[in-house]
């Protein structure tokens, strides 16, 4: 087995923390995966994994090999991308990560439009909260990242994409005559549906809570924008949501905007890339395309207008 094949096996085991799961993903037999790792260990004269636990863990030597293996894998992908570009132009693999709001409500449309121009590109997408996306990009696991929180890590170039407005929303099905006022004490009595720490939307909630001195008695953490929307629609509580995610619900009357002091709030979506690193042509092309694409709400209004014109 060639060294680059063995490194790919090593990287997969490192990610899965399991020989059996790595074997399923590759796909290979589990004994073949074990033999491959033992072969690397013999060549390097080190132990790469501690197998005494329920899940395999990297040893100190394994951590060092992992850092170099990831770098070698990135260089290999970059080399192949450049060689492919020489013959086919803008094509090949690239990876983009996005926070939930952008990833669920904007990214699919941008990718679809980009692939209409460049049919040979193959994007790999990761959706997570802003903190996770920023960390993955910083660690070299992504080519580009789009987040909705203020960037925290050094070594990342920042490009502002567009501004976003956030509103406090409640279910449109609730009896409006029984709706509480929106003074601080009433807002404290509400059940608030919030994202987890590390989310850009949670960052907005925490900042507003600190400024307004509102201390909600009941918080329910949910792990995605869609889960929060389902909770609001069901009357589980109220929430802060991006205008990007509530266009249909407002139009259909499923949600109503609550009149709360300090809202709407404005934030920016930011595209990040690693500074001082090689950037394949396909990555640069996608970054430039995304920055020129414009505000997604305008695109949504155009799409709605086109559909109504077809009726």
N, C-alpha and C positions, 0 to 999 in steps of 0.2 A: 504494500500500500504506500502511495506517495505521501511525502510529508504534508502537502497541502490538504490531502484527504484526511490524514490523521488529525491535523489541526481542526478541521471542520467537525470531526467527531468530538474532539476535546471541547470545543466551544459549545457544542450542543449539550454535552453532559454537564458542563458548567452552568448553562442556562437552566436546564431541567432539574438539576440536583438529583438526578436519578438515572441509572444505567438503563432500566427498563423503558422509561419514558423517552429517553434519547433514542433507544433502538426503534421505538414505534415511529418517531418523527423522521428518522433518517432516510428510508427504513433499512434496518439491518437486524440481524439476530442479536440478542443480548450477549451471547458468548463472543461474537465478533467485535462488539463494542468494547467489552472487557479486555480482549486481546489487544485491541488497538491502543487503549490507554496504557496497558502494561508495556507495549512496545515503545511508546514515547518515554515512559518512566525509565526503561532500560537504557535508552539512548542518552537521556539527560542525567541519569543516575540520581534521580530524586523521586520522592513520592508526591503525586499531584493531588490525590484525594484522601481524606480521612473517611474510611468506610465503616467506622465503628458505630455510627449513629443511624437513625431511621432514614434520614436523607444524607446523601454523600455531601461532604463539605470540602472545599478547597483548603489545602495546606498553605503555609506561607509561600513555599516554592510554587504551588499551584497558582496563587494570586499573581506572582511575578510572571509566570508563563502566560497566564490569561491576558495580562496587560499587553505583552508583546504579540500574542496570537491575535488579539482584536485589532492591533495596529497593522499586522500583516494582512488580515482579512480586509480591512479598509483599503489598503494599498492595492490589493489584488482586484477589488471591485472598481477602484478608480482607474487602474490600468486597463481593465476590460472595457470600461465605459469610454475612455479616450479612444481606444482602438476601434470600438464600434462606431463612434462618432465620425471617425475618418472616412468610413464607407457609407454610413446611413444617415448622417446628420443628427438631429436631436432625437434620441431614442434611448432605450435602455431603462435600467432600474434607478429609482431614487426613493428616498424615504422621507416622509413628512409626519410630524406629530402635531396634534391640535388639542386644545382644551375642549371640553364637552360642548359648550354652546356653539363655537365655531365648527367643531368637528361634526356635529349632528345636523346643523342647519345651514351651513355655508359651504364647507369643504366639498361635499359630493357634487355640487353644482359647478364649482370652480374646476375640479378635476375633470368633469365631463366636458366642459368647454375647452379645456387644455388638450384633451385627447382628441377632440374634433380637429384640432390643428396639427397634432403630433400623435398619430395613431400608434406609433411604435414604442411609446413610453409605457413603463409598467410601474406605477406608484405602489409603495408599501405604506400603509396608514396605521398610525398608533393614536388612539384616543385616550386621554387621561386628564387629570386636573392640571392646572398651569404649572404647579411645582414639579410634578412628575415629568411633564414634557420638557421643561427647562433643564432638569437634571439629565434626562436621556440625551438631549442635544449636547450638553456640556461634557458628557461621558463619551461622545462620539458615536452614539447609537442611532442618531438621526442626521439627515442632511439639513432639514429645515424644521422650525417649530413655530406655531402660532399660539400665543397665549393671551389671556385677558386680565392678567395681574401684572403688577410692576415687576420687571425682571430683577433678580437678586444676585445672580452669579456673574463673576468676571469672565472676560474672554469671549463674550458673545456680541456680535453686531446686531443692532436693533433698527427695524424699519417700521414706522407707524403705518398701518393699513387703513383704518377708518375708525370713526368714533361710534360708540354704541350707547343707547339709553336704557336704563333699568327702571322698572316700575314695581311698586307693590301691587300685587294682584290677589283677588279672591274669587271664589266660585260665583259664576253668574246665576246659579240655581238657588242661592240662598235668598230668603225673604228680606228684601231691602228694608222693610219697615222695622225689622228687628236688628238691623245692622248697628253696631256700636259706633260712636264717634271715633275720631282718630287722634284724640289727645293722648299724652304720654301714658296716663294710667290705663286707658282703654287698650292701647297697643300692647301694654305689658300683659294684659289678660288674654290676648290672642295666642293661639298655637301657631308657632312659626315653623315652616318647613325650610330647612337650610342645608347647604352642601357641607362637605367635610372640610377640615382645615387643609389649606394648600390650594383650595379652589379660588379662582378670581372672584366669583360671586360671593363666596363666604367672606373674602377680604372686604368687599363693599358692605356687607351686612355688619361686620364687626366695626368698621369705621363709623357707620351711621349710628350704631348702638352706643358707641363711645361719645359721639357728638351730641346725640339727642338725650342721653341719660336714661333711655328706655331699657329696662331689664325684663325681657320676656320671661314669664314663669314656666313656659313649656316650649322646649325646642325639640324638634324631631329631625335628626340627620338622615339625609337620603343621598345615595351615591351618584346620582346623575340628574341632569336637567329634566329628562323625560319622566323620571320617577317623581320629581317634585311637581311637575305639571299634572300627572295623574292624581296626586294627592290633593292639589288645589281643586281640580275638577270634581273630586269626590266630596269636597267640603271638609277635608281633614285639617286644613289650616290655611294660612296666608303665606305668601312668599315674595321674595324679590326675584324677578325674572327679566331677562333681556328682551327687548322689543323684537329681536330676531327670532325668538322662540315662541312668540305668542300672537303672531299675525292672524293665523286661522282662528284661534280661540276667541280673539276679540271680535272678529268679523262675524262669527257664529253665535256670539253671546255666551259662550261657555265660561269666559273670564270677564271680570270687570276690574278696571283700574281703581285702586283705593286712593283717595286724596290724602296723602301723608306728607307732612312738611319735610323738605329735603329731597323730594323726588319729583320728577325723574332725575336720576344721577347719570352723569356722563363719564364714560371710561373709554380707553383706546384698546383696540386689538393690535398686537405687536407681532411682527414676524422676526424671528431670531435665526441667525446662522453663526457658525463658529468662525472667529476671527483667525486670520493668518493660516488658513488651511486650503488645500486644493479643492476647487469647486468644478465638478464636471459641467459640461455645456447644458445638459438637461436640467441640472439644479438651478443654474443661473437663469435659464429660459423660464422655468416654472416660477421662480421668485419674481422676475420681471412681469410675467403674465398676471400673477396674483396681485401685485401692487397696482397694475393698470386696470384691473377688473372693475373697480368702483365699489360703491356701497351696495350690499346685498339686498337691502330693503327696496332700493330703486329697481333692482333686477326683479324682485318678487312682484312689485307693482306692475311692471311691464308684462310679466308672465300672466298675471291675473287679467290685465286688460286684453291681452291677446286671446285668452281663453273665452272671455266674455264676448269678444268680437266674432268668435267662431260659432256661437250659439245662434 
